[in-house]
């Protein structure tokens, strides 16, 4: 647990990024509402907007949750700093890729067929898995602190 000015600044930045990602997710809710009002629920654009909306909300809340416990994490070591950056980059990718998909492609992307689809899949969806690497670092850090107290 480190309550230094640097740790507080990192916490503030994490919270700022979390709110930006959450805001983008809420903005994509406008597209989701429009799709819900104009197309059938089986339409691919409906699913694309719903996906973008939910990705933004969930990833924004994830970054805000990490910001909330940031002062409880032992910040010594480079791995925590890397995990923080990887978390934020991955969560931004998780909102930007689905919004691009909903705006310009409008279908489920499993196998990219065009250059834009390849950009979304390889440039955003795959980097969007980075939070899966960051979260275990935070969990192990907190677990080790718990073990040190017992």
C-alpha positions, 0 to 999 in steps of 0.5 A: 500500500503506497499513498504517495503523490505518484500513487494518487496521480496514477489513481487519478489518471486511471479514474479519468481513463475509466470515465472516458471509456465509460462515457464512450460506452454510454455514447454508443448507447445512442447508436444502440437505441437508434438500432433498437428503434429502427431495425429488428433484433436479429439485424447484425447492426443491432448486435454490433451496437449492443456489443459496443455499448456493453463493451464500453460500460463494462470496460469503463467500470473495470478501469474504475474498479482498479482505480478504486483499489489502486492505493491498496496495490503494492506499486513496487516493481515494473510489472505493476506499471506495465499491467496498468498501461496494458489494462488501459490500452486494452480497455480503450481497444475494447470500446474503439473497435466495436464502435468502428465495427458498428459505425462502418461494418455493422456485422459480427466479425469472426473472419475479416474479409476487407482491410477495415475488418482486418484493422478492427479484428487485429488492431482492436479486438485482439489487443482488447484481450490485454486486460486478461493479462493485467488483471492476474497481476493485480490479483496476485499482488493483492494476494501476496500482500494478504499472505504477508499479513498472515 
